[in-house]
């Protein structure tokens, strides 16, 4: 059943919330006009659940279905009654009552977020690499997150701020960019690269200079994580790649990053 249709049982329980009084400024002379309240209520529900008006005139009411499965009410009438119920608060009482009827007894359904699965897998990868390369010497309390940038930055490490931007040196933060990375191996490589920065942060070694220049301290720490560095004149030893130890660790991890929609999470070009 479409979400905007009301069953007879539902209508019997919710109809009392909506008034059948004449609209303001309507004629009071002659026989009262019979109002199709159920049709108007279903039209309003359609407006919430399915209105796809291209120009959205009159709040989308002009897009009401006109076929036999429609609501047998005009767009103007549906709009006037809906506005009246909205202003009086009747519509929200109707909506809350209808939603309560439809909730069922199973409770809220769990959110299945590809982003959440990806972060959990990154956390698992961090824990594995911390154990594999450092014997669990790095912090357990760390934020591993995903982000997007307009540049080619694959990831970054920040030891001064937490996820809300507040200064808190006890919560290091590693962020992996979804925009710059295209494969599982690149994600793990970037994570290991940033873990080298984390290691130096923990032991108090400054591995970057001006303009994010990666110095020899970073090069030597990165080797501990299976990450080899190549030097250039602009970023120092920031150009890295996985060596054989790093590749073997990734295979041992057997990551599932590509299986949970990494490509679908990337920003569309």
Beta strands, then each sheet from edge to edge (+ up, - down):
strand 1: 142-147
strand 2: 155-158
strand 3: 172-177
strand 4: 227-232
strand 5: 236-242
sheet 1: 1+ 3+ 2-
sheet 2: 4+ 5-
end
